């Protein structure tokens, strides 16, 4: 199965046949070796790099006729980027919700455990 990075690179090469790993890295606002480094390590392209690429594509689309095949292809790539960022955000929120649920269970005693039991009031000692 093709992953997002490979699909993105393929779509960029289709839209811009002169695309290289260095040129896509620059379009992402990164150093020339960014794409090669990230993909060789099996890491995800950063959200900021994807957003920068999306902005780069906005500028490129200005050059094309609005109804041209190239303009539609660029819009498709921007839609891919948007979906990937939303997917990542949704996944992160889901993970945060799970962590919060687990933390809240650990941090607070159940109602039946604290019924009728009172501890000492906390106090602070101040030196004068």
Buried (B, 14 or more C-beta within 10 A) or exposed (E): EEEBBEEBBEBBEEBBEEBEBBBBBBBBBBEBEBBEBBBEEEEBBBBEBBBBBBBBBEEBBEEBEEEEEBBEBBBEBBEBBEEBBEEBEEEEEEEEEEEEEEEEEEEEEEEEEEEEEEEEEEEEEEEE
